[in-house]
Amino acid sequence: MNSTTTNSTYYFFSINVPYSQCEALYSPSVPNVVLVADNGVKVQVPTSRLRQFITSQGVKGRFRMTVNAQLKIVAFERVR
């Protein structure tokens, strides 16, 4: 699901990546990943936005990405 306010659009994702696959998020050859939002929209996200959420379990949870009218990421946050 995505929603739009006056100048921002929100995309929601469920992510479940095991720790063993998180090493790729640090590779210079993988600067971005493509995530599929709940509404089916594919969104390219810099790997640096995901690194802060890596734990010993990997990257898991529900996330919300906020983009502005110019499609620049304003926020990427875990919501659950």
TIMI-2910 file (N, C-alpha, C, CB; in pm, 1 decimal, decimal comma, always signed):
<rs>
+----------+----------+----------+----------+----------+----------+----------+----------+----------+----------+----------+----------+------+
!      n_x !      n_y !      n_z !     ca_x !     ca_y !     ca_z !      c_x !      c_y !      c_z !     cb_x !     cb_y !     cb_z ! resn !
+----------+----------+----------+----------+----------+----------+----------+----------+----------+----------+----------+----------+------+
!    +84,2 !   -117,1 !     +0,0 !     +0,0 !     +0,0 !     +0,0 !    +88,6 !   +123,2 !     +0,0 !    -95,7 !     -0,1 !   +120,8 !  Met !
!    +54,8 !   +220,1 !    -79,9 !   +122,4 !   +347,8 !    -69,1 !    +16,5 !   +453,9 !    -52,0 !   +212,1 !   +376,3 !   -192,8 !  Asn !
!    +55,7 !   +563,2 !     +9,2 !    -37,6 !   +672,7 !    +26,7 !    +35,7 !   +801,4 !     -6,1 !    -96,1 !   +675,7 !   +171,0 !  Ser !
!    -40,1 !   +905,2 !    -35,7 !    +18,5 !  +1031,2 !    -75,6 !    -41,4 !  +1143,3 !     +7,4 !     -2,8 !  +1056,7 !   -225,2 !  Thr !
!    +45,6 !  +1230,0 !    +56,1 !     -0,8 !  +1352,8 !   +118,0 !    +35,0 !  +1464,6 !    +21,1 !    +63,3 !  +1375,4 !   +261,6 !  Thr !
!    +25,2 !  +1586,9 !    +64,1 !    +46,8 !  +1700,2 !    -23,8 !   +175,8 !  +1688,8 !   -104,0 !    +48,2 !  +1826,7 !    +56,4 !  Thr !
!   +287,6 !  +1663,9 !    -37,3 !   +415,3 !  +1659,7 !   -108,6 !   +492,1 !  +1530,2 !    -89,5 !   +500,6 !  +1773,6 !    -65,0 !  Asn !
!   +436,9 !  +1435,6 !    -18,0 !   +508,9 !  +1312,2 !    +11,5 !   +428,1 !  +1190,4 !    -29,5 !   +543,0 !  +1304,6 !   +159,7 !  Ser !
!   +501,5 !  +1086,5 !    -66,4 !   +440,7 !   +957,2 !    -96,0 !   +504,1 !   +855,5 !     -2,3 !   +460,0 !   +916,5 !   -247,2 !  Thr !
!   +423,7 !   +764,7 !    +49,7 !   +470,2 !   +662,8 !   +142,8 !   +456,8 !   +525,4 !    +78,6 !   +391,1 !   +669,0 !   +275,5 !  Tyr !
!   +562,6 !   +445,6 !    +91,2 !   +561,8 !   +307,7 !    +44,0 !   +586,4 !   +217,8 !   +164,7 !   +669,8 !   +284,2 !    -68,3 !  Tyr !
!   +514,9 !   +107,6 !   +172,3 !   +527,4 !    +13,3 !   +283,0 !   +581,2 !   -119,4 !   +231,1 !   +391,3 !     -7,0 !   +354,0 !  Phe !
!   +673,9 !   -179,1 !   +308,5 !   +740,8 !   -303,1 !   +269,4 !   +747,4 !   -398,1 !   +387,4 !   +882,1 !   -274,6 !   +215,5 !  Phe !
!   +744,9 !   -526,4 !   +357,3 !   +782,6 !   -629,3 !   +453,5 !   +915,3 !   -684,6 !   +404,1 !   +671,7 !   -743,1 !   +467,4 !  Ser !
!  +1013,7 !   -686,9 !   +491,7 !  +1146,6 !   -735,6 !   +453,9 !  +1184,5 !   -848,6 !   +548,4 !  +1253,3 !   -620,5 !   +458,1 !  Ile !
!  +1238,0 !   -957,2 !   +491,9 !  +1283,1 !  -1071,9 !   +570,0 !  +1406,0 !  -1130,5 !   +501,0 !  +1169,4 !  -1179,4 !   +584,9 !  Asn !
!  +1521,3 !  -1073,3 !   +532,9 !  +1647,7 !  -1116,5 !   +472,6 !  +1735,6 !  -1173,1 !   +583,5 !  +1719,7 !   -997,8 !   +398,0 !  Val !
!  +1778,2 !  -1299,6 !   +572,4 !  +1861,8 !  -1357,2 !   +677,7 !  +1999,5 !  -1290,2 !   +682,6 !  +1877,7 !  -1508,3 !   +656,0 !  Pro !
!  +2059,8 !  -1295,4 !   +800,4 !  +2189,6 !  -1232,3 !   +821,9 !  +2293,7 !  -1278,6 !   +719,8 !  +2238,7 !  -1261,7 !   +962,6 !  Tyr !
!  +2289,1 !  -1405,5 !   +683,8 !  +2388,4 !  -1460,7 !   +590,2 !  +2385,8 !  -1391,5 !   +454,1 !  +2364,8 !  -1609,6 !   +571,4 !  Ser !
!  +2277,6 !  -1326,1 !   +419,3 !  +2268,4 !  -1256,3 !   +291,2 !  +2295,0 !  -1106,2 !   +302,9 !  +2132,0 !  -1278,6 !   +230,9 !  Gln !
!  +2313,3 !  -1057,2 !   +424,1 !  +2330,8 !   -913,3 !   +445,7 !  +2468,6 !   -862,4 !   +405,3 !  +2306,5 !   -880,5 !   +590,1 !  Cys !
!  +2566,0 !   -951,5 !   +392,5 !  +2699,9 !   -909,0 !   +350,5 !  +2694,4 !   -836,0 !   +216,2 !  +2794,3 !  -1030,3 !   +340,9 !  Glu !
!  +2604,2 !   -876,8 !   +128,9 !  +2591,4 !   -813,0 !     -2,5 !  +2554,1 !   -665,4 !     +9,0 !  +2487,1 !   -886,0 !    -86,3 !  Ala !
!  +2492,1 !   -624,4 !   +120,2 !  +2454,2 !   -484,2 !   +137,7 !  +2575,0 !   -393,2 !   +155,5 !  +2362,1 !   -470,0 !   +256,7 !  Leu !
!  +2692,9 !   -452,8 !   +179,5 !  +2815,9 !   -375,6 !   +196,2 !  +2904,0 !   -378,6 !    +71,9 !  +2893,8 !   -427,8 !   +314,7 !  Tyr !
!  +2863,2 !   -449,4 !    -28,8 !  +2943,0 !   -463,2 !   -150,1 !  +2928,9 !   -340,1 !   -239,5 !  +2901,8 !   -589,4 !   -226,8 !  Ser !
!  +3041,2 !   -282,8 !   -282,7 !  +3033,4 !   -167,5 !   -373,2 !  +2966,1 !   -201,9 !   -506,5 !  +3173,0 !   -112,9 !   -399,3 !  Pro !
!  +2965,7 !   -329,1 !   -540,5 !  +2902,8 !   -368,8 !   -667,2 !  +2750,5 !   -378,8 !   -655,7 !  +2959,4 !   -502,7 !   -713,9 !  Ser !
!  +2697,3 !   -361,9 !   -532,4 !  +2552,9 !   -365,2 !   -510,2 !  +2512,8 !   -235,5 !   -438,5 !  +2510,6 !   -492,3 !   -426,4 !  Val !
!  +2508,5 !   -123,7 !   -511,7 !  +2476,0 !     +3,6 !   -445,4 !  +2327,9 !    +20,1 !   -415,0 !  +2521,3 !   +118,4 !   -531,1 !  Pro !
!  +2242,8 !    -54,9 !   -484,0 !  +2098,2 !    -42,5 !   -467,1 !  +2032,2 !   -179,5 !   -466,6 !  +2038,1 !    +44,7 !   -577,9 !  Asn !
!  +1914,8 !   -184,8 !   -404,9 !  +1830,7 !   -303,8 !   -412,7 !  +1693,6 !   -259,0 !   -462,2 !  +1820,7 !   -377,7 !   -273,3 !  Val !
!  +1621,4 !   -349,8 !   -522,0 !  +1485,3 !   -320,3 !   -566,3 !  +1389,7 !   -390,9 !   -471,8 !  +1461,6 !   -365,0 !   -714,9 !  Val !
!  +1304,2 !   -311,8 !   -409,4 !  +1203,2 !   -364,6 !   -318,2 !  +1066,8 !   -351,3 !   -383,2 !  +1206,7 !   -291,1 !   -181,4 !  Leu !
!   +979,1 !   -444,6 !   -353,9 !   +842,3 !   -438,8 !   -405,0 !   +752,0 !   -395,6 !   -289,9 !   +796,7 !   -577,5 !   -464,8 !  Val !
!   +689,2 !   -281,1 !   -306,4 !   +599,7 !   -228,0 !   -203,7 !   +474,3 !   -313,5 !   -195,8 !   +563,0 !    -80,5 !   -233,0 !  Ala !
!   +399,4 !   -294,8 !    -90,0 !   +276,6 !   -371,4 !    -70,2 !   +179,0 !   -357,8 !   -186,2 !   +209,5 !   -327,9 !    +57,1 !  Asp !
!   +183,6 !   -244,8 !   -255,8 !    +91,4 !   -222,6 !   -367,6 !   +147,3 !   -273,3 !   -500,1 !    +59,0 !    -75,0 !   -379,6 !  Asn !
!   +263,8 !   -340,2 !   -497,3 !   +322,0 !   -397,4 !   -617,5 !   +419,7 !   -307,8 !   -691,1 !   +214,9 !   -434,9 !   -708,8 !  Gly !
!   +436,6 !   -184,9 !   -646,3 !   +529,5 !    -92,3 !   -710,4 !   +672,4 !   -131,1 !   -674,7 !   +500,3 !    +54,0 !   -668,1 !  Val !
!   +760,7 !   -139,3 !   -775,5 !   +902,4 !   -166,8 !   -752,6 !   +974,1 !    -34,9 !   -729,1 !   +965,4 !   -243,8 !   -872,7 !  Lys !
!  +1052,4 !    -31,9 !   -621,2 !  +1121,7 !    +90,0 !   -581,8 !  +1269,0 !    +58,2 !   -559,2 !  +1058,2 !   +151,7 !   -454,2 !  Val !
!  +1356,8 !   +136,5 !   -620,1 !  +1500,8 !   +119,2 !   -601,7 !  +1544,6 !   +196,3 !   -477,4 !  +1579,6 !   +167,3 !   -727,5 !  Gln !
!  +1615,9 !   +126,7 !   -388,5 !  +1657,5 !   +184,6 !   -261,0 !  +1808,5 !   +165,3 !   -244,9 !  +1579,6 !   +119,7 !   -141,6 !  Val !
!  +1881,3 !   +269,9 !   -206,0 !  +2024,2 !   +253,6 !   -178,6 !  +2046,1 !   +155,5 !    -63,4 !  +2088,7 !   +389,7 !   -145,6 !  Pro !
!  +2145,3 !    +69,3 !    -76,2 !  +2173,0 !    -28,6 !    +28,9 !  +2207,3 !    +40,0 !   +160,8 !  +2287,3 !   -121,1 !    -13,3 !  Thr !
!  +2260,2 !   +160,8 !   +153,8 !  +2293,5 !   +233,1 !   +276,9 !  +2170,0 !   +258,0 !   +363,3 !  +2360,6 !   +366,1 !   +243,3 !  Ser !
!  +2052,1 !   +264,7 !   +302,9 !  +1928,5 !   +284,8 !   +379,8 !  +1890,4 !   +160,4 !   +460,1 !  +1813,7 !   +322,7 !   +286,1 !  Arg !
!  +1936,7 !    +44,1 !   +415,6 !  +1902,8 !    -80,8 !   +484,9 !  +2005,1 !   -120,3 !   +590,3 !  +1888,9 !   -192,7 !   +385,1 !  Leu !
!  +2129,4 !    -77,4 !   +574,4 !  +2236,7 !   -122,5 !   +664,0 !  +2207,7 !    -95,3 !   +810,9 !  +2366,1 !    -55,8 !   +626,1 !  Arg !
!  +2146,8 !    +17,1 !   +840,4 !  +2121,6 !    +52,4 !   +980,3 !  +2025,6 !    -43,6 !  +1050,3 !  +2066,5 !   +192,3 !   +988,1 !  Gln !
!  +1954,7 !   -125,2 !   +973,0 !  +1856,3 !   -216,5 !  +1030,3 !  +1906,5 !   -360,6 !  +1040,8 !  +1730,6 !   -213,2 !   +947,8 !  Phe !
!  +2032,8 !   -385,1 !  +1007,7 !  +2088,3 !   -520,3 !  +1015,9 !  +2112,2 !   -556,6 !  +1162,1 !  +2220,3 !   -531,5 !   +934,4 !  Ile !
!  +2060,0 !   -672,3 !  +1200,9 !  +2083,8 !   -726,9 !  +1334,8 !  +2142,4 !   -866,9 !  +1317,5 !  +1950,9 !   -730,4 !  +1420,9 !  Thr !
!  +2163,5 !   -935,7 !  +1425,0 !  +2214,4 !  -1073,0 !  +1416,1 !  +2114,2 !  -1165,0 !  +1347,9 !  +2247,6 !  -1126,7 !  +1555,4 !  Ser !
!  +1989,6 !  -1121,1 !  +1336,0 !  +1886,1 !  -1197,9 !  +1266,8 !  +1876,8 !  -1161,7 !  +1118,8 !  +1751,4 !  -1175,6 !  +1333,5 !  Gln !
!  +1942,0 !  -1054,5 !  +1078,4 !  +1932,9 !  -1005,9 !   +940,5 !  +1852,9 !   -877,1 !   +937,4 !  +1868,3 !  -1112,0 !   +848,1 !  Gly !
!  +1780,2 !   -856,2 !   +829,4 !  +1690,7 !   -740,4 !   +818,1 !  +1548,9 !   -795,7 !   +812,2 !  +1724,1 !   -651,0 !   +690,3 !  Val !
!  +1472,0 !   -765,0 !   +914,4 !  +1336,2 !   -819,0 !   +923,4 !  +1242,7 !   -712,4 !   +975,7 !  +1331,6 !   -943,9 !  +1014,0 !  Lys !
!  +1120,4 !   -711,8 !   +923,9 !  +1019,0 !   -622,5 !   +977,6 !   +938,3 !   -552,7 !   +870,5 !  +1082,7 !   -521,1 !  +1065,3 !  Gly !
!   +857,3 !   -458,8 !   +916,3 !   +775,6 !   -373,3 !   +829,5 !   +843,6 !   -237,9 !   +823,0 !   +627,2 !   -360,4 !   +882,0 !  Arg !
!   +851,0 !   -183,2 !   +703,7 !   +920,8 !    -58,2 !   +682,2 !   +834,1 !    +38,5 !   +602,5 !  +1053,2 !    -82,8 !   +610,6 !  Phe !
!   +858,1 !   +166,9 !   +625,9 !   +790,3 !   +272,3 !   +550,0 !   +897,4 !   +362,3 !   +490,1 !   +690,9 !   +354,5 !   +640,7 !  Arg !
!   +884,6 !   +387,6 !   +361,3 !   +973,5 !   +480,7 !   +293,1 !   +891,4 !   +601,7 !   +250,3 !  +1043,7 !   +413,4 !   +170,2 !  Met !
!   +942,9 !   +719,4 !   +280,3 !   +877,9 !   +844,6 !   +242,6 !   +961,6 !   +910,1 !   +134,8 !   +860,0 !   +939,5 !   +365,5 !  Thr !
!   +897,8 !   +946,6 !    +23,6 !   +967,1 !  +1019,1 !    -82,9 !   +895,1 !  +1151,3 !   -105,6 !   +972,9 !   +934,9 !   -215,0 !  Val !
!   +972,5 !  +1251,4 !   -149,9 !   +912,9 !  +1382,4 !   -175,7 !   +863,6 !  +1391,0 !   -319,9 !  +1014,6 !  +1494,9 !   -146,9 !  Asn !
!   +817,1 !  +1505,5 !   -359,6 !   +760,7 !  +1524,6 !   -493,4 !   +864,3 !  +1501,3 !   -603,3 !   +703,0 !  +1664,9 !   -506,1 !  Ala !
!   +993,3 !  +1516,7 !   -569,9 !  +1101,0 !  +1493,1 !   -667,0 !  +1150,2 !  +1347,4 !   -662,8 !  +1218,6 !  +1588,8 !   -639,8 !  Gln !
!  +1077,4 !  +1262,3 !   -589,5 !  +1107,2 !  +1120,2 !   -573,3 !  +1238,4 !  +1092,9 !   -500,7 !  +1110,8 !  +1054,4 !   -707,4 !  Leu !
!  +1280,6 !  +1185,9 !   -417,1 !  +1397,9 !  +1167,8 !   -332,5 !  +1352,0 !  +1109,2 !   -199,0 !  +1474,5 !  +1303,0 !   -311,7 !  Lys !
!  +1429,3 !  +1014,8 !   -146,0 !  +1393,0 !   +952,9 !    -19,3 !  +1412,2 !  +1054,0 !    +93,7 !  +1477,4 !   +825,1 !     +6,1 !  Ile !
!  +1305,7 !  +1076,1 !   +167,6 !  +1308,3 !  +1165,5 !   +282,8 !  +1331,3 !  +1084,7 !   +410,3 !  +1176,7 !  +1246,4 !   +292,4 !  Val !
!  +1272,5 !   +965,8 !   +418,7 !  +1288,7 !   +881,0 !   +536,5 !  +1269,1 !   +735,6 !   +498,8 !  +1190,1 !   +921,3 !   +647,4 !  Ala !
!  +1340,7 !   +648,3 !   +568,6 !  +1324,4 !   +504,1 !   +556,1 !  +1327,7 !   +451,9 !   +697,4 !  +1435,8 !   +437,3 !   +465,0 !  Phe !
!  +1216,6 !   +399,5 !   +746,1 !  +1208,3 !   +364,2 !   +887,8 !  +1133,2 !   +233,8 !   +910,6 !  +1141,3 !   +475,6 !   +965,1 !  Glu !
!  +1172,6 !   +166,7 !  +1019,1 !  +1101,9 !    +45,7 !  +1059,2 !   +976,5 !    +88,5 !  +1135,2 !  +1193,2 !    -48,2 !  +1146,8 !  Arg !
!   +863,3 !    +29,4 !  +1100,3 !   +739,4 !    +61,6 !  +1169,7 !   +692,6 !    -52,0 !  +1259,6 !   +631,6 !    +95,4 !  +1069,5 !  Val !
!   +747,0 !   -172,5 !  +1240,9 !   +722,1 !   -288,3 !  +1328,4 !   +837,6 !   -382,6 !  +1321,4 !   +592,7 !   -361,1 !  +1290,2 !  Arg !
+----------+----------+----------+----------+----------+----------+----------+----------+----------+----------+----------+----------+------+
</rs>
